[in-house]
Amino acid sequence: MITSMSLIPISLAYSPNPAQPTDTVYLEMQVKAGTLLLQALQQAGWLEVYPQLKLWCEAHKDDTQVDNKNWWVGVFSQKKLLSYELQAHDRIEIYRPLTIDPMRKRKKRAVQ
């Protein structure tokens, strides 16, 4: 039985630099059961380390619906609201905004 004082393991993953995919940051930590996605980002200190992420979170903390074209956070490749309640072993992922439409990129590659 999980109580509000129980700790659950989670992990966070982020690759802040598209030119350096090997610079992926990965963090494992434990949070209290009932912790929200935004709270986990705060507890990990990532909002201080990544100012753009902090600005995005501030702009979207009260959202009630995911905007698929402009969404930066998810769990196991599924975009989630910042109010999502984390489950044991969830992996929070931070997504970068797309710099080019994937379809356009494939067409460009096919032409070359």
Buried (B, 14 or more C-beta within 10 A) or exposed (E): EEEEEEEBEBBBEBBBEEEEEEEEBEBEBEBBBBBBBBBBBBBBEBBEEBEEBBEBBEEBEEEEEBEEEEBBBBBEEEBBBBEBEBEEEBBBBBBEEEEEEEEEEEEEEEEE
